[in-house]
Amino acid sequence: MAELLSTQGQQTVLQLAAIAFAKNGIAHRVVQTASFSALLAALGWRGAPPTRRSLRDTLLAHATDLRTRLVSRLRNSQTAVTVAIDGWTNVRHDKVTNVLVLQGGLAFYWCSITNDAESNTADWLASRLRPVLHTLMVTHRVRVVALVADNEAVMGALHARLELDYPFLIRVPCAAHTIQLAVRDCLTSEEHASTVADFLSFVKHFEKKEHRQALLELQRARKRPQLVLRKPNDTRWNSLYMAIERTLAMQPELECCMPPHLHLRRDDFFTRLRALTQFLRPFRTATDVLQSDTATLSDVKTQFNKLLSHVGDSEYSCDAVLQRWQRFVNRDAVVACCILSFTPVLESNDVQSALAFIRTFGTQYLAFYGLSSLDSDVLSARLWQQLGDFNLRDGPFASLPQHIQAGRSIAHDDQGGFNPRRVWAQYALDGLELPTVALALLSIVASEAAVERSFSAQDAVHTKKRNRLGRDTVQAEMFVRFNHDALLRAQQFSSPTALLELDDGYCSSDADTEVDVSAFLEQRKEQQRKRQRQRQDEVVEVEEAAEAAAAVAAAAPPPRPSSPVRPPARTHSATQRQIDEWLWSYIEQHSITHEYQWTREAKNALEAASLNRPRDSVPLPMAKQLLARLRTLVAEPES
């Protein structure tokens, strides 16, 4: 018999049970079952087993303790925080907005804002999110600098309302979502639209169970891995690319099961799919980079440069990427982070605007959080002077090139990426304001992909079978499920006395090709003017040709009426004879008579045999028509 647990031991077991229940979405009623009571008895539990209420109270207490630890980490660290928000619909059909805090390459769940009755407008969201930000920024003194959300118009209106109270709060549209919007625009071009349409109809063909079953039987007959087709959707990033990749992996079997309208041009179909994957692969790479919790705004510029270089030969795709860049990217903040990451920027106008942005943001940021006791005007002047010294590599920044070179050399020797924050950290203790501002800007996360992950976690917590959970219980389980392991990982990145989380996986990747966006825009305008002139010339030529044709028609005698063409008579085709020959060979091979029992297995075997044939064979009809023809042949004598 196990040794009886002490009171402290029982509390530890109950806390571990609460953590296990929360992280695995186990219903609290399990604690009142006989099997759970037997488990506790085997562990040495004394007295009555815990109740659902005691388990819930332990869960809430542990969530409160985790929140205290999280606040301590966020407040004591010198790394700035990005707040990420996004909305989804829970099992009760309520609109839920999850709020996460991102710091040091880690994402932490903070709370959920539930809207069960009203419209989810910018005013409603602002009234609920403003107290959350006040708690973080004023009560806990957490240095929040940016709000990252998707590209919906309501999020832009929400930021405009929050900016009245927090003027330094930077609006960051989700960069990964922006790339997906650009991909959607590119796929509507004439170059890709037909391929996408054919692929969607191809996938739709296998939505019928009989077609899926035929493919499965063929894979079994060929002893191939039993894979299924993936269906692309609009909500999951890169879903079209992954669906096409799966299709190409199954090509040998799919060629035997093609829909009738694609069977004769299957080679061209798969060739176009490969070309489409080559086009989409850089977009997927950029999305994977930017949806990381360590991606910063300088990575946004780097990835967009690579995408512009990739689509440079396609005018339509290039325009699509540029339009999304201009509409959904905070260019001042992005270029500012590139400057502070020591990445060259070609656009002079963007550089001047970004320097002014750094000055304005830095003044408001330092004043709000009490990081400087100077007057706003004096603080703005000092920042402007330090920016000048930074650009000239003069004054306190005279040794900056040596620090940058040393940082790049260390990163090369360690086979890692260059982290510009390590360079700024060397100036953070020199009494200068610009390093503090630079570290804050370089801490901004470029994507709210972490919020998308929280939806999956919350969906596992608040299920259909647990739809009566209270909001406080849901948030407590989410806090434990999402943050328990994240706080343990946070201890690996820094010690409690560290000023900055510099080992969070962030590194700046210089763009292979620096693209001048202004030059791209001017080039596109010139090309548009050229196309317009060409269209005008074509219209004039068409009008002249029409006038000449009308003059010829007026001078020519009226045409004699032609006799109707008689349609050709229908005859038995060679294709039908080949199908019958194959059926007779199948009948003889399996000794099929009119008394043959057509079980489900026999039908599947016939369909698998019809598909598992050489590619140059005549295409056979679908299984139902093939079986009907076989029965007809068996019932009649062979001619």
SVG drawing of the C-alpha trace seen along z (x, -y; Angstrom):
<svg xmlns="http://www.w3.org/2000/svg" viewBox="-30 -72 66 91">
<polyline fill="none" stroke="black" stroke-width="0.4" points="0.0,0.0 1.3,-3.5 2.4,-5.8 -0.3,-8.3 0.3,-11.8 0.7,-14.8 -1.6,-17.8 1.1,-19.6 1.5,-16.5 -2.2,-16.3 -2.2,-20.0 0.7,-19.3 -1.2,-16.3 -4.3,-18.4 -2.4,-21.2 -0.7,-18.8 -4.1,-17.3 -5.5,-20.8 -2.6,-21.5 -3.1,-18.1 -6.8,-18.7 -6.3,-22.1 -3.5,-21.2 -5.5,-18.2 -9.0,-19.5 -10.3,-16.9 -13.7,-17.5 -13.7,-18.4 -16.4,-15.7 -13.7,-13.1 -12.5,-13.8 -15.8,-12.4 -15.5,-9.1 -14.6,-5.8 -11.5,-5.3 -10.0,-8.6 -10.7,-8.0 -8.9,-4.6 -6.0,-6.4 -5.8,-8.9 -6.0,-6.0 -3.1,-4.3 -1.1,-7.5 -1.9,-7.6 -4.7,-10.2 -6.3,-10.6 -9.9,-11.4 -12.6,-12.2 -11.5,-12.7 -11.5,-16.3 -14.7,-17.7 -15.2,-19.6 -15.3,-22.9 -12.0,-22.2 -10.4,-21.3 -11.7,-24.5 -10.5,-26.6 -7.1,-25.1 -7.0,-25.8 -8.0,-29.5 -5.4,-29.8 -2.7,-28.4 -3.7,-30.6 -3.4,-33.6 0.0,-32.5 1.1,-32.2 -0.3,-35.6 1.8,-37.1 4.9,-35.4 4.1,-36.6 3.6,-40.2 6.9,-40.1 8.7,-38.9 7.1,-41.4 7.7,-44.3 11.3,-43.6 12.5,-42.9 13.8,-45.8 12.4,-44.2 9.3,-45.9 6.0,-44.1 3.7,-43.7 0.0,-43.1 -1.6,-40.9 -5.3,-40.5 -7.7,-38.7 -11.2,-37.3 -12.9,-34.0 -16.3,-32.4 -16.5,-29.9 -18.8,-26.9 -21.6,-29.1 -21.4,-31.2 -20.1,-34.2 -17.5,-36.5 -14.3,-36.1 -11.3,-38.4 -8.1,-36.8 -5.4,-39.1 -1.8,-37.9 1.4,-39.6 4.6,-38.9 8.0,-39.5 11.4,-38.0 10.3,-35.5 7.6,-34.0 3.8,-34.4 1.7,-34.5 -2.1,-34.4 -3.5,-37.3 -7.3,-37.3 -10.3,-36.9 -13.0,-39.5 -16.3,-37.9 -19.1,-39.6 -22.4,-37.6 -25.0,-40.2 -23.6,-43.4 -22.0,-44.2 -18.2,-43.8 -17.5,-47.4 -14.4,-49.4 -16.1,-51.4 -17.2,-48.3 -13.7,-46.7 -12.0,-50.0 -14.2,-50.2 -13.2,-46.6 -9.6,-46.7 -8.8,-50.1 -9.0,-48.7 -6.8,-45.7 -4.1,-48.1 -4.5,-50.3 -3.9,-47.3 -0.8,-46.3 0.7,-49.7 -0.3,-51.7 -1.0,-49.3 1.8,-46.8 4.1,-49.2 4.6,-46.8 6.2,-48.6 3.7,-47.9 4.8,-49.6 2.7,-48.1 -0.7,-46.6 -0.6,-43.8 -3.8,-42.6 -5.1,-41.5 -5.9,-43.8 -9.6,-44.3 -10.9,-47.9 -12.3,-47.5 -8.8,-46.9 -7.5,-50.1 -10.5,-52.1 -9.8,-50.4 -6.2,-51.6 -7.3,-55.1 -9.4,-55.2 -6.7,-53.7 -4.1,-56.2 -6.0,-59.0 -5.0,-57.6 -1.7,-56.1 -0.2,-58.2 3.0,-56.2 1.1,-52.9 2.2,-51.6 -0.3,-50.0 1.2,-46.8 -0.9,-45.0 -0.1,-41.3 2.6,-40.8 1.8,-37.1 -1.8,-37.9 -0.7,-40.7 1.3,-38.2 -1.6,-35.8 -3.7,-38.7 -1.0,-39.3 -1.1,-35.6 -4.8,-35.7 -4.5,-38.6 -1.7,-37.0 -3.8,-33.8 -6.5,-35.8 -4.2,-36.6 -4.6,-35.0 -1.3,-33.2 -2.6,-31.2 -6.4,-31.5 -7.1,-28.5 -4.6,-26.3 -6.3,-27.1 -9.8,-26.5 -8.7,-23.1 -7.1,-22.1 -10.2,-23.0 -12.5,-21.0 -10.0,-18.1 -10.2,-18.1 -14.0,-18.4 -14.1,-15.3 -12.7,-13.3 -15.3,-14.6 -17.5,-11.7 -16.9,-8.6 -16.8,-6.2 -13.9,-8.2 -12.0,-8.3 -12.5,-4.6 -11.2,-3.8 -8.1,-5.8 -7.6,-4.0 -8.0,-0.6 -5.4,-1.5 -2.9,-2.6 -3.4,0.7 -3.0,2.7 0.3,0.8 1.4,1.1 1.8,-2.7 1.3,-4.9 -2.5,-5.5 -2.6,-9.3 -5.6,-11.5 -6.0,-14.7 -5.9,-18.0 -8.6,-20.5 -7.4,-24.2 -9.4,-26.8 -9.3,-30.5 -8.6,-30.6 -5.4,-28.5 -2.3,-30.1 -0.4,-28.3 -3.2,-25.7 -3.3,-25.8 0.5,-25.2 0.3,-22.3 -2.7,-20.8 -0.8,-20.9 2.3,-19.4 0.2,-16.5 -1.4,-16.1 2.1,-15.9 3.2,-13.3 0.2,-11.1 0.6,-11.8 1.2,-8.1 -2.1,-7.0 -4.1,-10.1 -3.2,-9.8 -5.3,-6.6 -8.3,-8.3 -8.4,-11.6 -11.8,-13.3 -13.0,-12.9 -12.5,-16.5 -8.8,-16.4 -7.8,-12.8 -6.7,-13.6 -4.5,-16.6 -3.2,-15.1 0.4,-15.8 -0.2,-19.4 -2.3,-19.6 0.5,-18.3 3.1,-20.4 1.1,-23.5 0.7,-22.4 4.5,-22.1 4.9,-25.6 2.4,-26.9 4.3,-25.4 7.5,-27.1 5.6,-30.4 4.1,-29.9 7.1,-28.5 8.8,-31.9 5.5,-33.1 5.3,-30.2 8.9,-30.8 8.1,-34.4 5.0,-33.5 6.8,-30.9 9.5,-33.5 7.0,-36.3 4.6,-34.2 7.4,-33.3 7.2,-35.0 10.8,-36.2 10.1,-38.0 10.5,-41.8 9.6,-44.7 12.9,-44.6 12.1,-41.0 9.0,-42.4 11.1,-44.6 13.5,-41.8 10.8,-39.3 8.9,-41.8 12.2,-42.6 12.6,-38.9 9.0,-38.6 9.4,-41.6 12.5,-40.1 10.7,-36.8 7.7,-38.2 9.6,-41.0 8.9,-39.3 5.2,-39.1 3.6,-42.6 0.3,-41.6 1.9,-39.8 4.3,-42.6 1.5,-45.1 -0.4,-42.9 2.6,-42.7 3.2,-46.4 -0.4,-47.3 -0.5,-45.2 2.8,-46.8 1.5,-50.3 -1.9,-49.6 -1.2,-47.2 2.4,-47.8 3.4,-50.5 6.2,-51.7 7.6,-54.3 7.9,-51.7 9.3,-49.1 11.9,-51.4 12.8,-52.7 13.6,-49.1 15.7,-48.6 17.7,-51.7 18.2,-50.6 19.1,-47.1 21.9,-48.6 20.2,-47.4 20.5,-49.7 17.4,-51.5 17.4,-52.9 14.3,-55.2 15.5,-58.6 12.0,-59.8 11.2,-56.8 14.4,-57.3 13.6,-60.9 10.0,-60.0 11.3,-57.1 13.8,-59.3 11.0,-61.7 9.0,-58.7 11.8,-57.5 12.0,-61.0 8.3,-61.3 7.8,-57.8 10.8,-58.0 9.7,-61.2 6.3,-59.9 7.5,-56.5 10.2,-57.7 7.9,-60.3 4.9,-57.9 6.9,-55.3 9.1,-57.7 12.3,-56.6 13.5,-60.2 13.0,-63.2 13.6,-65.7 11.0,-68.0 9.4,-66.8 11.0,-69.5 14.4,-68.9 14.0,-65.1 12.9,-65.5 16.0,-67.7 18.3,-65.2 16.9,-62.3 17.3,-64.3 20.9,-65.1 21.6,-61.4 20.0,-60.4 22.4,-62.7 25.4,-61.3 24.1,-57.8 23.8,-58.5 27.3,-60.1 28.8,-57.5 30.0,-60.4 30.1,-61.4 29.0,-58.5 28.4,-56.3 31.9,-56.8 32.8,-53.2 29.5,-51.8 31.0,-50.3 33.5,-48.3 30.7,-47.0 28.7,-46.0 31.6,-44.2 32.4,-42.4 28.8,-41.3 28.7,-40.0 32.0,-38.1 30.7,-36.5 27.5,-35.5 29.4,-34.0 31.7,-32.0 28.7,-30.7 26.9,-29.9 24.0,-32.0 22.3,-35.2 23.4,-38.7 21.3,-40.3 21.4,-44.1 19.9,-44.3 23.2,-43.1 24.9,-46.1 22.3,-48.5 22.5,-46.8 26.2,-48.0 25.0,-51.6 21.9,-51.1 23.8,-51.9 25.6,-55.0 22.8,-57.4 21.6,-57.8 18.0,-57.8 18.3,-56.5 19.4,-52.9 16.4,-52.5 14.1,-53.6 15.9,-51.3 15.6,-48.3 11.8,-49.0 11.3,-49.3 13.4,-46.2 11.3,-44.2 8.0,-44.6 6.6,-41.4 5.4,-41.5 2.6,-38.9 -0.3,-37.8 0.1,-34.2 0.3,-33.3 -3.3,-34.4 -4.3,-31.9 -2.6,-29.2 -4.5,-30.3 -7.8,-29.7 -6.8,-26.0 -5.9,-25.7 -9.2,-27.4 -11.2,-25.2 -9.7,-22.2 -10.7,-23.7 -14.2,-25.1 -15.6,-22.1 -19.2,-21.1 -19.3,-18.7 -18.0,-21.5 -20.0,-24.4 -21.3,-25.3 -17.9,-26.4 -17.9,-29.8 -15.8,-32.5 -13.4,-32.7 -12.9,-28.9 -12.2,-29.0 -9.7,-31.9 -8.0,-30.1 -7.6,-26.9 -6.3,-28.9 -3.8,-30.7 -2.5,-27.4 -2.6,-25.6 -0.9,-28.3 1.5,-29.9 2.7,-27.1 5.3,-25.7 6.0,-29.1 7.1,-30.5 9.4,-27.5 10.9,-28.1 11.3,-31.8 13.8,-30.8 16.0,-29.3 16.3,-32.6 17.3,-34.9 18.1,-35.0 16.0,-37.1 18.7,-39.8 19.1,-40.0 18.3,-43.3 17.4,-42.0 16.4,-38.7 19.1,-38.5 19.0,-34.7 15.4,-34.5 16.2,-33.3 15.9,-36.7 18.4,-37.6 18.4,-40.1 18.6,-38.6 19.9,-41.0 18.0,-41.0 19.7,-39.3 18.4,-42.1 17.5,-45.5 14.6,-46.8 13.8,-50.5 10.0,-50.5 9.7,-54.0 11.5,-52.9 9.2,-49.9 6.2,-52.2 7.5,-54.6 8.3,-51.7 4.8,-50.3 3.2,-53.7 5.3,-53.9 4.3,-50.4 0.6,-51.3 0.9,-54.4 2.5,-52.3 -0.3,-49.7 -2.9,-52.5 -1.3,-53.9 -1.1,-50.4 -4.8,-49.8 -5.7,-53.1 -3.7,-52.1 -5.5,-48.7 -8.9,-50.4 -8.1,-52.6 -6.9,-49.6 -10.0,-47.6 -12.2,-50.6 -10.4,-51.0 -10.6,-47.3 -14.3,-47.3 -14.9,-50.2 -12.9,-48.5 -14.8,-45.3 -18.2,-47.1 -17.2,-48.8 -16.2,-45.4 -19.5,-43.8 -21.5,-46.7 -19.8,-46.3 -20.1,-42.4 -23.2,-40.6 -25.4,-39.0 -24.3,-35.4 -26.3,-32.4 -28.0,-30.5 -26.2,-27.3 -27.8,-23.9 -27.9,-22.5 -25.2,-20.0 -26.4,-16.6 -24.9,-15.3 -22.8,-12.1 -24.4,-8.8 -23.5,-7.3 -21.4,-4.2 -19.8,-2.0 -16.4,-3.5 -13.0,-1.8 -12.9,-3.0 -15.9,-0.9 -14.5,2.1 -11.3,1.8 -13.3,1.4 -15.2,4.6 -12.0,6.5 -10.6,5.5 -13.8,6.6 -13.8,10.0 -10.2,10.5 -11.2,9.6 -14.2,12.0 -12.0,14.9 -9.4,14.2 -11.9,14.2 -14.3,16.8 -17.2,14.5 -20.7,15.8 -24.2,14.4 -24.5,16.0 -21.4,14.2 -22.0,12.5 -21.0,8.9 -20.0,8.1 -18.5,4.7 -15.0,6.2 -15.6,7.6 -16.7,4.2 -13.7,2.5 -11.4,5.0 -12.9,4.3 -12.5,0.6 -8.9,1.0 -8.1,3.2 -9.6,0.7 -7.4,-2.1 -4.2,-0.1 -3.4,0.0 -0.8,-1.6 -1.1,-5.3 -1.5,-4.9 -4.5,-2.7 -7.9,-3.9 -9.7,-5.6 -12.5,-3.4 -15.8,-4.7 -16.7,-5.1 -17.2,-2.0 -21.0,-1.9 -21.1,-2.1 -18.2,0.4 -20.1,2.9 -23.3,2.4 -21.5,3.1 -19.8,6.2 -23.1,7.6 -24.5,7.0 -21.6,8.9 -21.9,11.8 -25.7,12.1 -25.1,12.1 -22.9,14.6 -19.6,13.2 -19.8,12.2"/>
</svg>
